[in-house]
């Protein structure tokens, strides 16, 4: 993605993401999820947020599959499941994190 006069960020500029119990990945590229997701979840743990909703959208399912594959690799993820209808259905995933020791 190249920067344009209408774009607020340059490609190499870091984007600050507020740490809450919800991460919306709509503005991120699938190749960015590998580094972003564990870093975000670790920051959630540091704030005591142990249940996090990841919004990946419904689309083709590629981003959802990427998110789930990455979650399987993170040792402090206790579990995850697709959200119910009230929380985004198959367009979002609930993640349960293990607390810091």
C-alpha positions, 0 to 999 in steps of 0.5 A: 500500500503506497501513501497518497495525499489522502492517506494519513500514514506512510508505509514505513511509519508505525501505527499506534493501536490502542490496547483494548479487549478488541482488535479490528484487523480490517485495516491490516494486511494478512501478512502483517498479522503474524507479528501484530497478533502476538504483540497485541495479545501480549500487551493485552495480558500486561493490562490484565485483558484475558478475553479478547475479540479479534475481528477479521471479517467474513470475506473469503476466510483467508484472514480468519484462517491466518489468525487461527493459524497464528493463535495456534502458535502462541503458547499463552493462548488458552483457547479460541472460538468463533464468536456467536451471532451477537459478537460477529459470528464467523467474522470474529474470534474470541481468544482466551489468554493465560495470565502473566505469572 
